Amino acid sequence: MKPDSTTCTLDKALLPKTWYEIRADLPSPPPALLHPGTLQPLDEDALSQVFAPSLAKQELATQRDVEIPQPVRNLYAMWRPSPLVRARRLEALLDTPARIYFKAESASPTGSHKTNSGLAQAFFAKQDGISRITTETGGGQWGASLAYGGAQFGVEVDIFMVRVSYQQKPYRRGQMEVYGARCVPSPSPTTQAGKAILAQNPHHPGSLGVAVSEALELAMHSDNTRYCLGSVLNHVILHQTIIGQEALVQMELMDDYPDMVIGCAGGGSNFSGLAFPFLGKALREKKSTRFIAVEPLACPSLTRGTYGYDFGDVAGMTPLLKMHTLGATFTPPSFHAGGLRYHGMAPMTSHVYALGLIEATAVTQMASLEAGVQFARAEGIVPAPESCHAIRTAIDEALVCKREGKAKTILFNLSGHGHFDMQVYMDYLGGKLVDEPLDEAHLKEALGRLPGVGV
């Protein structure tokens, strides 16, 4: 591949055969998941009561390479390896000496990176003899991806969609239903957790923490049913590392290597899926690379949260996770990047942040959408609102290169397209959006309710 090429794909024969587990290269292991009652580390058997046993095993995996089952690889091959694209028109628009690349995960059947784990989780559920899986979804990318996986492997799927996103993104709900899933707005009157929240506030906009509670409750009280999560947990990040593994080879074929790797961060799987294979290489080979997780200023778990044990849901049904958290009861403003409205960051992502191996920054909705429009007009792809956060920081870093006269290489993850999110762009261009400030009193209250469990 010539260095002046714009797009790099890979031959299907070079599709990765394994996912990458970063535990094998870290200087110290992450803190354990704890049982909320005994406060003892959870083992594979305990996790298998909630997740498919195969996924419980992956959650605790320590080997560097984890085999991708052939049926999953066969479906990956429909669009993988996904393109690595040099954003030359954006570079020209910014008049920057920086070289900007993006991994185009928008090429998947559902339009986002979430399909990488949706297919895997549905496959393992089927392999383990599970007939029904439940989940939550924010912006809808994850819900659509698990629904697609369920359709491919013959597993029933029930989805609780954060109410404000259910209202903002009807086409995402329609996509899930086309794939055969059942989708209800959360909080809903179909679970005890949902009923309790609606009793307190009938107009509750919902949150991912609430939707997790509902999905978990349904799974734990239904026969032959398990719960699936779209981010945060280690096995989800594991599935997403196919992004970074491909990008490593593609950057080599482009005769280049990133000085910085950037991804938006809500629960952590998007950013970590791209960054962790590069971080592992940096740790093994002493490479100097910056890793920047970009979160919304209205839900800043890494930049404003507390690093401690917390529940992954409002009702306190999940294991206790050591993570950067805003508090399980925190409900963020109803900004449009629904996939970034989670109160906590993945324990593994939080761990590498605590070790000082990655950086974090937060940007506003308006600034991110401005960058998304700029990118779309230059490169032709309308990005998902979540991806706009990574684009914002990539542009900002490219402008730093311009001021300093340095030709650095920037790689970011275009985690999905925005074809089902056009209303937000219409509202933005029509001057109807504003940046809703973080409610400091609510944040203080939510952080005050942390379990107080030590390390």
DAZIUR-V435699 format. One record per backbone hydrogen bond with DSSP energy under -1.0 kcal/mol. NH is the residue of the N-H (numbers start at 1). CO is the residue of the C=O. Records with the same first field share a line. If there is no record, write none. Layout:
NH=CO  CO
This chain:
5=2
8=84
14=11
15=12
19=66
21=64
24=21
25=22
34=320
35=40
39=35
42=33
47=43
48=44
49=46
50=47
51=47
56=52
57=53
58=54
59=55
61=58
66=19
68=17
73=69
74=70
75=71
76=72
77=73
78=75
79=76
80=76
84=8
85=102
86=6
87=100
88=86
91=87
92=88
93=89
94=90
95=91
96=91
99=408
101=410
102=85
103=412
104=83
105=103  414
107=104
108=105
111=108
113=415
115=112
116=113
117=114
118=114
119=115
121=117
122=118
123=119
124=120
125=121
126=122
127=123
128=124
129=126
130=125
131=224
132=224
133=156
134=226
135=158
137=160
144=140
145=141
146=142
147=143
148=144
149=145
150=146
151=147
152=148
153=149
154=150
155=150
156=131
158=133
159=182
160=135
161=184
162=137
163=186
164=205
166=162
167=163
168=164
169=165
173=169
174=170
175=171
176=172
177=173
178=174
179=175
180=177
181=176
182=157
184=159
186=161
195=191
196=192
197=193
198=194
199=195
200=196
201=197
204=201
211=207
212=208
213=209
214=210
215=211
216=212
217=213
218=214
219=215
220=216
221=217
226=132
227=50
228=134
233=231
237=233
238=234
239=235
240=236
241=238
242=239
243=240
244=273
245=241
246=242
247=243
248=244
249=245
250=246
251=247
252=248
253=249
254=250
255=252
256=251
259=409
260=409
261=290
262=411
263=292
265=294
272=268
273=269
274=270
275=271
276=272
279=275
280=276
281=277
282=278
283=279
284=280
285=281
286=282
290=259
292=261
293=359
294=263
295=361
297=363
299=296
301=299
304=300
306=325
308=323
310=321
314=209
320=34
321=310
323=308
325=306
326=343
330=327
335=333
338=336
340=337
341=338
345=324
346=267
350=346
351=347
352=348
353=349
354=350
355=351
356=353
357=352
359=291
361=293
363=295
368=364
369=365
370=366
371=367
372=368
373=369
374=370
375=371
376=372
377=373
378=374
379=375
380=376
384=416
388=384
389=386
391=387
392=388
393=389
394=390
395=391
396=392
397=393
398=394
399=395
400=396
401=397
402=398
403=399
404=400
405=401
406=401
408=406
410=99
411=260
412=101
413=262
414=103
415=413
417=111
418=382
421=418
426=422
427=423
428=424
429=425
430=426
431=428
432=427
440=438
443=439
444=440
445=441
446=442
447=443
448=444
449=446
450=447
